[in-house]
């Protein structure tokens, strides 16, 4: 016996509905499994840059260690220009030696964030811990200034601020630049 046309149509609709339900359930399962951390809530993970480590250079630290680090104080372009005019701060460029030599904020000294452990002893002999310091790197998307500022603070320098706009903000503001070797604590013979 043939099933009536309306029964075949109902059977086809039922199959489509079951397939749609299966797709929806599969998509929900995939979404939940991929977003477990979202479902579980925010996960606290803190890391510290370790230039001496092999392979991965970021190591986990405890929430207590992260809390004692404190936030870094920033400085705006106009305030940096004023401080430079009166000579009230030491300006540190945390970028690579090549970037520093190709162009820097006038008067900036070079202390590469990625060579901090090697360069710091020479820097600390020249500048006491109460020195006002402003650090910068390439710009807002560069984390070397943060790394350098945190390294200085860990070593007892408390008056450290970050020029978050960095070299790109300085040059976009139409300010002059210097080129050449300059004074570097990271490159032997240039300090």
Secondary structure, DSSP 8 states (H G I E B T S, - for coil): ----HHHHHHHHHHHHHHHHHHHHHHHHHHHHHHTHHHHH-----EEEE-TT-SS--EEEE-HHHHHHH---EE--HHHHHHHHHHT-SEEEE-S-HHHHHH-EETT-EE--GGGHHHHHHHHHHHS-TT--EEEE-SSTT--HHHHHHHHHHHTT---EEE-TTHHHHHHHTT--EE-SS--BSSSTT--
